Amino acid sequence: MLKRLKDLSMRDKLLEEVISRRGGGKMIAKACGVSQSAVSQWKKVPKKHAIGFSNAVAQILQKPPTQEARS
């Protein structure tokens, strides 16, 4: 039971990394057609949003760190 509760409170590492980058949550939300609020509640990326999430990640990772800080 404790393990299950712990799993529910942990967010997927990649999702957490992308959201933590400046503008990441906004880019995911736009690519998936949902609100930033909805994205912030995700513990893992829903299967129906996998393609949109992948597109957002690709865009975020293409930005050099200096460009990311200015966005």
WODA-V761381 format. One line per field, one symbol per residue. ss: DSSP state (H for helix, E for strand, L for the rest). psi: psi as a letter, one per 40 degrees, with the letter a starting at -180 (. if undefined). A space follows every 50 residues. Layout:
ss = ???
psi = ???
//
This chain:
ss = LHHHHHHHHLLLHHHHHHHHLLLHHHHHHHHHLLLHHHHHHLLLLLHHHH HHHHHHHHHHHHLLHHHHHHL
psi = ddddddddehihdddddddeiheddddddddefiiddddeehdihideed ddddddddddedhiddddde.
//
